[in-house]
Amino acid sequence: MKSRLNLTLREVEALLKEHGVQASAQRIAVCHYVLTTNTHPTVDDVKAWADENFPKMSLATVYNTLNLLAGVGVIKALKFPHSDKAHFDGDLSNHFHFLDEDTGKIYDIPGESLKYQLDLPEGFELSEMEFLAKGKFQG
């Protein structure tokens, strides 16, 4: 499968249609931006990008588009303890996050790099697990 970081606009359009989302130019642009970055942007981050690259896109359009995309499972909306804003993640693979406490930057940690054992009560099945490591760069 092609890396999400290299998706073309046409591939993003097809992805939206696969998820039953009308592929307007604004939705394609916002989706493409979130899918092809690994910065975990907020609504404000996406709006700032749109102001430079897609003039006249309203904050409401950005907000509604991000929530729509998260609602249909094209991207994920994440909450982190260092911010009261939602962050959006276009990487739906099994991975976790590391928060740099000095900069607030969020890094992806591949899912296979975390070893864990989880003993759930009998009858329960795990559908998803979130893990956030926090620390500081010591270089």
Order of alpha helices (4+ residues) and beta strands (2+ residues): alpha-alpha-alpha-alpha-beta-beta-beta-beta-beta
